[in-house]
Each structure stands twice: as structure tokens, then as C-alpha cells.
């Protein structure tokens, strides 16, 4: 674009100077904002009479206009009302809030010549104004986007153990994830089949449910673009909501962003490529022979484009547009869209005094309260949130990362180094106290989808794929993991899935000094929520008369009861029981039989009830398992049953083909009829594994009478086709990953005597 006006050039130089200064002392004291604007939460009598569904736009506009007039301003736009409930850590707001009711949220403009600070100060003197905040400028949290050659593989899904979970399912179109970002190239080959499509019924219901705040013909579209006209920090106004797609995307130009041609804007798809990269991490179609694989292969992506400000090629957004986007998501959720998670890879540092209790805060809370898991990038400053080294950040925190509610998750970034995972402190924000960052996920050199043409000078590659860095890439790993977990059981609440993710996290990586829970482990989360095949009590047809004693199994109360045998770091405690770390198990069985291992299933470490055993007695304990825990289609020769020793070695149980072989260190398998198993394992059937151990004998690791039966693993080998014929295959055939851990629930089991 050629600038012909000398006056304009002078103005441009001045603005450029301000932008340069914004990198110095002025900007670090206060994040940038749209001058002369405020976002306010207002209490008023008229809108509170009949409740939320009767809050009309006319009532809210009247309330907002009254507050604006008293402060010498005017109304720019309205948002949907919020519940008047105390916000987290906001004593001032709680003290001012009346009991119950609804609050009007509005975007106001100051009187001509009045600064933002003066306007907000005047607003806060109004007794009906609950909170007022500047219309902050927010930027995406990708630290840098290198133009490296396309990587031959993705390391992120493997690092969080996604393949181990994909064997149980690869996702469902029933699950929807909203991406608040720069948009999505909705006809990208790896994304086009996974885009959410608004039905006319849903679009109409959204308009009705929002009292007219959400308007526009969204039927047949993929999402919405919320954008304000911004020209060199001058006056801005919001565009109406722009439906995104579904016509083919166009290359576009920077000038199209503020052109006002809504049809053109709707087809740009993604302004920077940032949102497309995020969407691909969550839900690029998997196993389709194209590009990369997202974490949920069939999820539906709902893009909410807000990151569209492009002055001087800077990717940023006004808070007001984010709030409008949140309103859109909430309206869709209330109208029936199954939105289970939202990704927000954007943020800024600001004062808690100004942010907590603000409209932004309340809208994040509203998403959390709507049973939506909100996954938020931590920030890329490399700072300790509680004690930043940058003096300009003292007393400030990154937002929305530090809005903490029941269903929010703040995510830091991991890097891969020498085959291991480390927190990437070069680009990410972290907390030594673990107070603010919940979990870490892959964020460095992450390969995903992108724009194929340049609009801004970032986020594009002609191939449609590139690698990117930052907490922006880490947050969608968590959102995608959550989407996959929701796909297994839609009845799970956001809080339940959040707990699965946190409880299943790898506490050895990125925990101490970095986060509250450690590194994302999708398989660990799956185990916490679904756990494979439960062990159930059985009464098998095994003669335990004479010298064989049946056993009542109980869970140890805590890890300390086992520390005489195992060290604390060798044990993994869950709500279901105590298990050996799979690293120990993997080492112990790695060379077993000289065959390739397909799968490993673990029994819990359990104790025997007091008095159940006497020194030297042979005892039998039985557990019922599904056929999928064996080598499906294979025979007993395709499995091994092993006792795992704390030193990383093992003792292998030997097969007992008849009652005359029921001796110490043997095992047998019974079919559903109670007969000793012969033939091939069927995944649809159940089998009973019976272990024979002499108390305090050579096969008993603890050498204490009547206390603990030692940890046991079932190892399934890849089926030996030379010995086995017919259909089927091992339970995880085709996944291409060994040592797939299936957690077995520990349920007390009784093997009863006959007769």
C-alpha cells in the first residue's frame, strides 16, 4: 500500500514511535489497550426483574446507556448478561455485589478528549458499576514460527502416549472443541472433514437464547469471526459477527481484514495461520493418508476468529472481541452444540487488581460453569509467575492463564531433548510454586497444519504444514487429549476429565518448580478414567481342598506398607490400587522368550487378609479378565505370566495343565465354563487367571508370612504365525507400539473351596 498524504505519513511516524516505545518502560507497566474504551459490568434494576431469558437487548442497552451517560460516554456494543455471583479472589467485588440477579456487560466509549484512565475512574464511582476494565490488546502465545523443512514425524502425540489410547478408540464427531484464535483454513485437506457445521435450527436457537445479542445467519457456516475495525490505534468499532465459510477459502490481503466486505472476510479463513496450526494439533484427521494426525481423529472443530488485528503485522486482538467470541460459544452450547472444550492460545500480562472480577474474568468463569474445559496457554516469557525476574512484571500475571476456576487448565510447554522431555524455559512461562501452571505438554517444534499462502508474515507454508514453538502449541495438546477422553464417555463432566488429565500426569517431568502436576500423559489419564479391564471376584472350579488355601485379597492402605520391598519411586498410587512403574516392568520382561512384546497388563500389588495364610502354605488367588488382555486369536503360548522383582528382574510362572501341577510358582487359566483353557483367546470372552504361590516360599518376594502377594504382569507377544493360524491378532495389532500399558483395577477377589 502506497501512502500519498504527507499528514498521514507524519501520523504514521508518530504511531510507529509509540509502537517502538511500547517495547520499553511504558508498555511493561500496563498492557496495550484501545484508547477511550472500557468493558463494564453494570447492575441495574430493570434488567433484573424477570431473569436472564427475559433480559432484552432494549433493557440492557438502557442500563448501559444510563451508566455511560452518567460517565460522559456512549455504548459501542452489548454482550450477554452474566450471573451476579462472587468471582474468585475478588473481595472487593464480592462486597459490592448484591445477592442474586443478572448483570449487564457492555462495551463503552469515553467522551471525546477523555482518556481511558479518566473514563474508568469516573465509571468506578458509579454505584451501579460492578467493574470496569480497559479494552486490552491480547496476543497469541506462539513464541516463534520457524520456516524449517517439513518434519518426517510428529513427536508430540508419541510423547504424551496417544498411540496407547488410540487402540481403544480414535475419537468421535460427537465431540466439539471451540478454538478462540485467528481462524481456521476450513477447507485444509487435513481439517475439512472435521469442521463443525451449524444447522439452521441451532443458529436460530442461538439468536433466540441470547436475546438478540448473537445475530447473523450462521446456518451452514463453520463458526464466527469477531473483529473490530482498527486503524493505527485510532477509533474502532466492532464489525457484526461474520459467519465463517463454507465456500473455499481465498488468499486474501492485509487490506481485506479491515475492508468491511463481510463476504470476503468470511472466506479468508485464518488471518495468521496460528489458529489452523492449533486446530491441527487438536483434530487433524488421522489415518487418512494425508499430512499429520491430530489427537482426536474425528472431532469437530468450531473456529471463533478473534485474532485479526494486523497493524504493522502484529497478531493481536481486543478483549472485547474475545468476549464476543465467548458469548458466541456459550450461546451455541446453550442451544445444544456439544462443546466440551475450548482452546485459548493467547494472553497478556496485567495487574490482578484490574483483571480479577472484570468482565473478562466473569466470562471465563461462565464457560467453566457451562461444563466446558477451558485450556489456556501459560505465556512465553520464561518467567516465574510468582516471582518474575523482569521488574516491569512485578505484581502482574498472565491472563487468561491466571483466571482459575473448576474447569480451567493452564498449560506450559515441553521440549524434546536427547530422547527425553524437559520444560522449555526458553519460550514458556512457568511457576516455581506450581500455583498457576497446571500441566505441561509438547510445545517446541510441533508439526501441524497451517496456511498455504501468506497473509501476514508468519504461519504459512506452501505444503500446508509447518513446525511451531510456544505454549500456544502446548495448550491444544491438552484440549485434544480432553476431546479424545470425552469421546469415550460423553457423560463425563469437564471436571471429571480435568481430574483424569491431572491425576494421570507424569509427576517426574515438569512438576517440581514448574507446574502443579507435571507432564501430560494421555494414557495415564485414560487409565484413571477407564482403566482397561476390571478385575472381578470369581469362584473358579479349582479344587483348593487339602493343602491349597484360597485367598482374600485386600489393597494396602498406603505406599508406606510396601516400602520394605519397593522404594517409593518404584510405585504408582491410584484410587484403584498400587502398581509398579511400567519402566521397571518393561526392563524386567524386555528379553522374555526372545519374542516381540505386543502388550502388558498389570495386576495391582495387594495384601492378604490377616490370618488367611500360614507359613509355607500353598495359596491360590484368582482374577477374571477380558480376552483383550491376552493375545487375541493366539494361544497360551503367546503369553507369559511373570512376577516382577524390585531389582528389575522377574520370575516367570509356569503353566499348570492339571490339578496335579498346582504347585508353587505355577498358574492356570480357566474358561467361562470353569475348565482349564485350551484353544485360542477370544476378545469377546472372559477368562480366569489363577496364581499359585507358597507363602514365604522361594517364589514369594517379601519373605513375610501372610502379608503381600507380589506384583504380577501378563505379557502378550506378537502372535507367532508359524504356530498359529486363523483370523484375529493381538489386542493392539497395527498400532506399532510395544509395551502398551493396561491398568487393571484392583478389586478384592476370593477363590472359594469346592464343596
WOZIZI-V449399 format. One record per helix or strand of 2 or more residues. SS is the DSSP state (A for helix, B for strand). FROM is the first residue (numbers start at 1). LEN is the number of residues. Records with the same first field share a line. If there is no record, write none. Layout:
# WOZIZI-V449399
SS->FROM-LEN  FROM-LEN
This chain:
# WOZIZI-V449399
A->6-16  25-5  46-3  52-3  57-14  91-6  116-9  156-4  162-5  192-3  200-10  254-4  262-7  274-10  311-3  319-16  352-4  359-11  391-3  471-18  494-10  522-8  559-4  568-3  582-8  592-3  627-3  636-3  659-3
B->33-10  74-10  102-8  129-12  176-6  223-3  242-3  300-6  316-3  339-6  346-6  373-5  396-4  408-10  420-4  439-4  446-4  465-5  548-3  552-3  571-3  578-3  597-6  605-4  618-9  639-6  650-3  654-2  666-5  686-9  708-2  712-6  740-4
